[in-house]
Amino acid sequence: MGAGVHGGFGSTKGFNGAGSKDVGRVDKIKTTHDLHSVPMKGDPNSVSKNYKNGKLDSERYYDKNGNPYLDIDYSNHGNPKMHPDVPHQHKYKNGKRIKKGEKINK
């Protein structure tokens, strides 16, 4: 399916429905549909929102250099033992996603 891009958002309007305090500045929103995973590189200070079967599945947040720093997932990936909280977030350390999800920092 297609992708859409929206810009000019200084607040959390249109993203971060989970209410994470770890979300930083967002200047652009990119929307994708039915991707297995959103891109590892994005526009600086942006978010990629991926929808599966018409429902929000994940959001990936990118820093000022376009590198991911936070994912918010709206499912348990079929693994409730590793991801008991839905939604949950994954942070990045040294450019790698931390596998174990954590509760949303509200």
MDAnalysis code that builds the backbone (N, CA, C; Angstrom):
import MDAnalysis as mda
import numpy as np

u = mda.Universe.empty(318, n_residues=106, atom_resindex=np.repeat(np.arange(106), 3), trajectory=True)
u.add_TopologyAttr("name", ["N", "CA", "C"] * 106)
u.add_TopologyAttr("resid", np.arange(1, 107))
u.add_TopologyAttr("resname", ["MET", "GLY", "ALA", "GLY", "VAL", "HIS", "GLY", "GLY", "PHE", "GLY", "SER", "THR", "LYS", "GLY", "PHE", "ASN", "GLY", "ALA", "GLY", "SER", "LYS", "ASP", "VAL", "GLY", "ARG", "VAL", "ASP", "LYS", "ILE", "LYS", "THR", "THR", "HIS", "ASP", "LEU", "HIS", "SER", "VAL", "PRO", "MET", "LYS", "GLY", "ASP", "PRO", "ASN", "SER", "VAL", "SER", "LYS", "ASN", "TYR", "LYS", "ASN", "GLY", "LYS", "LEU", "ASP", "SER", "GLU", "ARG", "TYR", "TYR", "ASP", "LYS", "ASN", "GLY", "ASN", "PRO", "TYR", "LEU", "ASP", "ILE", "ASP", "TYR", "SER", "ASN", "HIS", "GLY", "ASN", "PRO", "LYS", "MET", "HIS", "PRO", "ASP", "VAL", "PRO", "HIS", "GLN", "HIS", "LYS", "TYR", "LYS", "ASN", "GLY", "LYS", "ARG", "ILE", "LYS", "LYS", "GLY", "GLU", "LYS", "ILE", "ASN", "LYS"])
u.atoms.positions = np.array([
    [0.832, -1.174, 0.000],
    [0.000, 0.000, 0.000],
    [0.879, 1.240, 0.000],
    [0.264, 2.399, 0.062],
    [0.990, 3.645, -0.070],
    [1.459, 4.209, 1.246],
    [2.129, 5.354, 1.120],
    [2.622, 6.066, 2.287],
    [2.172, 7.502, 2.189],
    [2.000, 8.143, 3.321],
    [1.633, 9.549, 3.350],
    [2.579, 10.305, 4.254],
    [2.777, 11.597, 3.973],
    [3.671, 12.406, 4.787],
    [2.925, 13.656, 5.225],
    [3.075, 13.995, 6.481],
    [2.461, 15.192, 7.040],
    [3.547, 15.930, 7.805],
    [3.501, 17.243, 7.832],
    [4.538, 17.993, 8.538],
    [3.958, 19.082, 9.406],
    [4.867, 19.766, 10.128],
    [4.485, 20.927, 10.901],
    [3.795, 20.636, 12.214],
    [4.090, 19.553, 12.867],
    [3.445, 19.219, 14.133],
    [4.386, 19.553, 15.281],
    [4.025, 20.513, 16.102],
    [4.843, 20.859, 17.247],
    [4.353, 20.194, 18.521],
    [3.187, 19.605, 18.500],
    [2.647, 18.917, 19.670],
    [2.498, 17.438, 19.322],
    [1.826, 16.685, 20.167],
    [1.664, 15.255, 19.901],
    [0.390, 14.966, 19.127],
    [-0.155, 15.937, 18.416],
    [-1.362, 15.728, 17.620],
    [-1.049, 14.775, 16.461],
    [-1.775, 13.670, 16.396],
    [-1.594, 12.735, 15.297],
    [-0.587, 11.634, 15.544],
    [0.038, 11.601, 16.702],
    [0.984, 10.539, 17.030],
    [1.100, 10.428, 18.545],
    [1.813, 9.411, 19.006],
    [2.032, 9.156, 20.436],
    [0.725, 9.013, 21.201],
    [-0.187, 8.249, 20.641],
    [-1.438, 7.968, 21.325],
    [-1.229, 7.213, 22.625],
    [-0.066, 6.565, 22.765],
    [0.247, 5.828, 23.991],
    [0.656, 6.770, 25.121],
    [0.999, 8.015, 24.788],
    [1.325, 9.002, 25.814],
    [2.711, 8.876, 26.414],
    [3.699, 8.354, 25.663],
    [5.054, 8.181, 26.192],
    [5.756, 9.526, 26.385],
    [6.354, 9.709, 27.572],
    [7.139, 10.913, 27.843],
    [8.505, 10.850, 27.174],
    [8.872, 9.713, 26.596],
    [10.159, 9.567, 25.939],
    [10.154, 10.086, 24.507],
    [8.991, 10.485, 24.015],
    [8.890, 11.020, 22.657],
    [9.386, 12.457, 22.656],
    [10.306, 12.742, 21.738],
    [10.849, 14.089, 21.599],
    [10.152, 14.866, 20.506],
    [10.881, 15.792, 19.939],
    [10.363, 16.677, 18.889],
    [9.972, 15.895, 17.642],
    [8.826, 16.225, 17.075],
    [8.364, 15.617, 15.827],
    [7.935, 16.725, 14.876],
    [8.628, 16.815, 13.735],
    [8.309, 17.814, 12.721],
    [7.577, 17.213, 11.530],
    [7.641, 15.883, 11.390],
    [7.025, 15.246, 10.227],
    [6.505, 13.876, 10.618],
    [5.348, 13.506, 10.061],
    [4.752, 12.187, 10.272],
    [4.672, 11.480, 8.929],
    [5.194, 10.258, 8.879],
    [5.080, 9.431, 7.673],
    [4.194, 8.241, 8.023],
    [3.227, 7.963, 7.170],
    [2.304, 6.856, 7.399],
    [2.542, 5.778, 6.359],
    [2.685, 4.534, 6.827],
    [2.845, 3.387, 5.934],
    [1.778, 2.353, 6.275],
    [1.601, 1.407, 5.362],
    [0.580, 0.387, 5.553],
    [1.139, -0.989, 5.245],
    [0.896, -1.924, 6.155],
    [1.197, -3.339, 5.967],
    [2.665, -3.643, 5.715],
    [3.569, -2.872, 6.310],
    [4.986, -3.197, 6.246],
    [5.325, -4.149, 7.386],
    [6.286, -5.037, 7.154],
    [6.741, -5.914, 8.234],
    [7.459, -5.084, 9.298],
    [8.246, -4.114, 8.845],
    [8.971, -3.250, 9.764],
    [9.154, -1.884, 9.120],
    [9.096, -0.834, 9.912],
    [9.317, 0.507, 9.384],
    [10.815, 0.715, 9.163],
    [11.201, 1.678, 8.311],
    [12.621, 1.874, 7.976],
    [13.485, 2.218, 9.185],
    [14.746, 1.800, 9.126],
    [15.706, 2.112, 10.189],
    [16.210, 3.548, 10.089],
    [16.121, 4.166, 8.946],
    [16.545, 5.554, 8.773],
    [15.326, 6.369, 8.375],
    [15.169, 7.545, 8.980],
    [14.016, 8.382, 8.687],
    [14.411, 9.839, 8.568],
    [13.445, 10.677, 8.303],
    [13.697, 12.108, 8.285],
    [14.014, 12.564, 9.702],
    [14.888, 13.561, 9.853],
    [15.191, 14.076, 11.195],
    [13.925, 14.528, 11.926],
    [13.872, 14.242, 13.220],
    [12.746, 14.638, 14.089],
    [11.409, 14.247, 13.483],
    [11.285, 12.973, 13.146],
    [10.046, 12.500, 12.530],
    [9.572, 11.211, 13.195],
    [8.386, 10.770, 12.782],
    [7.827, 9.496, 13.230],
    [7.270, 8.773, 12.016],
    [7.482, 7.466, 11.961],
    [6.844, 6.603, 10.958],
    [5.788, 5.793, 11.672],
    [4.553, 5.900, 11.199],
    [3.427, 5.158, 11.762],
    [3.062, 4.069, 10.769],
    [3.012, 2.819, 11.227],
    [2.671, 1.706, 10.346],
    [1.343, 1.091, 10.776],
    [0.451, 0.958, 9.815],
    [-0.863, 0.365, 10.033],
    [-0.896, -1.019, 9.400],
    [-1.454, -1.987, 10.118],
    [-1.670, -3.333, 9.580],
    [-3.153, -3.645, 9.674],
    [-3.726, -4.071, 8.569],
    [-5.161, -4.365, 8.506],
    [-6.001, -3.201, 9.015],
    [-5.555, -1.987, 8.716],
    [-6.310, -0.795, 9.075],
    [-6.146, -0.321, 10.509],
    [-5.326, -1.013, 11.330],
    [-5.123, -0.637, 12.728],
    [-3.676, -0.214, 12.944],
    [-3.459, 0.798, 13.789],
    [-2.109, 1.234, 14.107],
    [-1.352, 0.088, 14.762],
    [-0.209, -0.275, 14.170],
    [0.599, -1.388, 14.663],
    [1.856, -0.902, 15.382],
    [2.497, 0.149, 14.844],
    [3.739, 0.610, 15.452],
    [4.052, 2.044, 15.055],
    [4.875, 2.688, 15.889],
    [5.411, 4.009, 15.604],
    [6.913, 3.942, 15.874],
    [7.705, 4.487, 14.948],
    [9.163, 4.589, 15.158],
    [9.529, 6.060, 15.129],
    [10.235, 6.499, 16.156],
    [10.633, 7.896, 16.310],
    [12.107, 8.052, 15.977],
    [12.415, 9.118, 15.215],
    [13.768, 9.379, 14.737],
    [14.303, 10.680, 15.349],
    [15.591, 10.687, 15.667],
    [16.226, 11.849, 16.281],
    [16.622, 12.892, 15.230],
    [17.364, 13.899, 15.660],
    [17.742, 15.005, 14.768],
    [18.632, 14.563, 13.611],
    [19.229, 13.362, 13.714],
    [20.060, 12.820, 12.640],
    [19.333, 11.772, 11.798],
    [18.055, 11.520, 12.094],
    [17.284, 10.537, 11.348],
    [17.493, 9.104, 11.809],
    [18.107, 8.925, 12.984],
    [18.320, 7.587, 13.546],
    [17.203, 7.258, 14.534],
    [16.771, 5.995, 14.586],
    [15.692, 5.650, 15.524],
    [16.167, 5.720, 16.973],
    [15.274, 6.210, 17.846],
    [15.580, 6.198, 19.277],
    [14.471, 5.551, 20.096],
    [13.274, 5.365, 19.481],
    [12.162, 4.794, 20.236],
    [11.147, 4.177, 19.287],
    [10.679, 2.973, 19.618],
    [9.556, 2.336, 18.933],
    [8.429, 2.179, 19.936],
    [7.217, 2.437, 19.504],
    [6.034, 2.126, 20.308],
    [5.239, 1.103, 19.518],
    [5.002, -0.048, 20.131],
    [4.274, -1.143, 19.485],
    [2.913, -1.303, 20.137],
    [1.918, -1.510, 19.293],
    [0.540, -1.631, 19.750],
    [0.057, -3.078, 19.703],
    [1.007, -4.036, 19.753],
    [0.686, -5.462, 19.854],
    [1.783, -6.124, 20.680],
    [1.587, -7.401, 20.997],
    [2.622, -8.137, 21.738],
    [3.466, -8.998, 20.809],
    [3.343, -8.808, 19.509],
    [4.109, -9.533, 18.495],
    [3.895, -11.042, 18.591],
    [2.777, -11.460, 19.178],
    [2.534, -12.888, 19.356],
    [3.392, -13.503, 20.451],
    [4.002, -12.667, 21.297],
    [4.893, -13.146, 22.348],
    [4.568, -12.414, 23.656],
    [3.477, -12.803, 24.330],
    [3.077, -12.094, 25.547],
    [4.073, -12.222, 26.701],
    [4.924, -13.242, 26.689],
    [5.919, -13.393, 27.752],
    [6.955, -12.262, 27.684],
    [7.423, -11.941, 26.480],
    [8.406, -10.869, 26.304],
    [7.753, -9.483, 26.286],
    [6.462, -9.436, 25.938],
    [5.767, -8.162, 25.791],
    [4.405, -8.213, 26.501],
    [4.404, -8.289, 27.839],
    [3.128, -8.403, 28.554],
    [2.297, -7.122, 28.516],
    [2.936, -5.988, 28.244],
    [2.226, -4.714, 28.221],
    [1.954, -4.280, 26.781],
    [0.707, -3.952, 26.499],
    [0.316, -3.453, 25.186],
    [-0.510, -2.189, 25.412],
    [-0.120, -1.054, 24.845],
    [1.105, -0.876, 24.066],
    [2.341, -0.906, 24.957],
    [3.511, -1.034, 24.311],
    [4.791, -1.008, 25.011],
    [5.804, -0.306, 24.123],
    [6.957, 0.001, 24.705],
    [7.971, 0.699, 23.931],
    [9.306, -0.032, 23.982],
    [10.101, 0.209, 22.944],
    [11.467, -0.307, 22.852],
    [12.374, 0.890, 22.606],
    [13.406, 1.020, 23.424],
    [14.394, 2.077, 23.206],
    [15.546, 1.499, 22.388],
    [16.417, 2.380, 21.935],
    [17.604, 1.993, 21.177],
    [18.843, 2.335, 21.978],
    [19.839, 1.443, 21.912],
    [21.117, 1.678, 22.572],
    [22.207, 1.392, 21.556],
    [23.065, 2.364, 21.316],
    [24.140, 2.240, 20.323],
    [23.613, 1.801, 18.964],
    [22.463, 2.351, 18.583],
    [21.892, 2.069, 17.268],
    [21.138, 0.756, 17.152],
    [21.011, 0.020, 18.258],
    [20.306, -1.268, 18.225],
    [19.093, -1.223, 19.133],
    [18.016, -1.823, 18.641],
    [16.770, -1.872, 19.406],
    [16.905, -2.855, 20.563],
    [16.494, -2.420, 21.745],
    [16.475, -3.303, 22.906],
    [15.269, -4.214, 22.744],
    [15.499, -5.524, 22.709],
    [14.439, -6.478, 22.367],
    [13.304, -6.524, 23.362],
    [13.636, -6.517, 24.657],
    [12.571, -6.627, 25.649],
    [11.813, -5.304, 25.731],
    [10.512, -5.380, 25.514],
    [9.682, -4.191, 25.602],
    [9.508, -3.759, 27.043],
    [9.237, -2.478, 27.221],
    [9.000, -1.948, 28.562],
    [7.695, -1.168, 28.577],
    [7.165, -0.957, 29.767],
    [5.944, -0.181, 29.905],
    [6.157, 1.215, 29.346],
    [5.095, 1.804, 28.874],
    [5.148, 3.176, 28.385],
    [5.464, 4.106, 29.553],
    [6.446, 4.982, 29.369],
    [6.836, 5.947, 30.382],
    [5.906, 7.149, 30.289],
    [4.879, 7.169, 31.165],
    [3.878, 8.251, 31.123],
    [4.157, 9.300, 32.173],
])
